[in-house]
Amino acid sequence: MNDLSTLITRLPNDVGGQPAGPLDRSEHELLPWEKRCHALADVLDFRKIINTEEKRRGVEALGSEQIGKLGYYERWIVAFANILFQKGLLTPAELAVRMQAVEERQRSSE
């Protein structure tokens, strides 16, 4: 396959065979927000709001630069938000209000 066909067919998170540093294969405990993110993915799928394929495409739509900057579950969260915006189920303003409420709860519990 030549370089042009690779650019056309390779998706942003398809990094197999590409030069990279060593992988950290150590097990780690998920942070509470990561567990909630995974649970959210399960609920969205169970409720038939966002399925696994839509999530995968949503992550790929972020592009190589964002995929490289964001962590695994951060990609999921951004993809979920974008998909919900596209489906008209959530607006950026509604998300901002909810995020502010979470920040306020966090501050009041400190």
N, C-alpha and C positions, 0 to 999 in steps of 0.2 A: 504494500500500500504506500503510495507517495504522500508527501507532506500535505498537499491540498486535500486529498480524500480523507486523511486523518483528521484535519481540522473540521471537515464537514460532518464526519460520522462520530467523532469522539465528543461525548457530553462533558460538561464542566467537572463533574465529580468522578469521571472515568479516568482514574490515574494509574491503572494497572500497567506495569511495564515502563512507566516513566521514571526518570531519575529522581531519587528522593533520599532523605536520610533514613536512619533506622526507625523502625516502628516500636513504640512503647507498648508492649503486650502485657504489662502488669495489670492485675485486677485492681480496681479501686472502688470504693464505696461511692454510690451516687449521692450527690448533694440533694437536699430536700426539693429544690426547684426542678432538678432533673427528673426526679421521681414523679413530680406533679406533671411535668411535661409529657412523660411517657404515659401516664394515666390519662391525660387530656387526649393524646393521640388515640388511645383505646376507646374513649368515650365518643370522640368525633367519628371514628370508624363504626362503632356499634350503632350510633344514631344515624348513620348513613349521611353524615354531613361532609366529611373528608375521608376518602379511602386511602389505602396505602399507596396506590398508583398516583393519585393526585398529590399526596405528600412528596413522593419521589420527584415528580415533575416540578412541584413547587420549589423544592430544594435546587434542582438543576436550573430553574429559571433565575436563581440568584446570580448565576454567572461565576466564573472562575475566581474573580477577585474577591467577591464576598464570601464564597465558599472557603477560600483560603484564610480569610480573616476571622470567620466565626467558628465557634466550637460546634460539636456534633448537635447538641440539643438547642443551641442558639439558632442553628440553621432551621431546625424544625419549627421553632417559635415564629421566626420571621416568615417562613413558608406558610404556616397556618394563618397568620394575620393577613398575608397577601391574598390567600385563597378566600378567606372569609370576606375581605373587602371586595374581591371580584364577584363573589356570589351575592353581594348586597346584604349579607347577614350581620355585618359589623362595619362601622365607619371608623376612620382614623380618629375622629373626635370622640366617639364612644370609647375607643380603646384608651385614649389619653385620659379620659375621666376615670376609667377603671384603674389605670396604672397609678394615677394620683391617689386614689383611695387606698390602694395597697401600700404606697409609700407612707401615707399618713398613719395607717394601722401599724406599720413597721416602726415608725418614729415613736408612736405612743406606747409601744410595748418595750421600748429600750430603757 
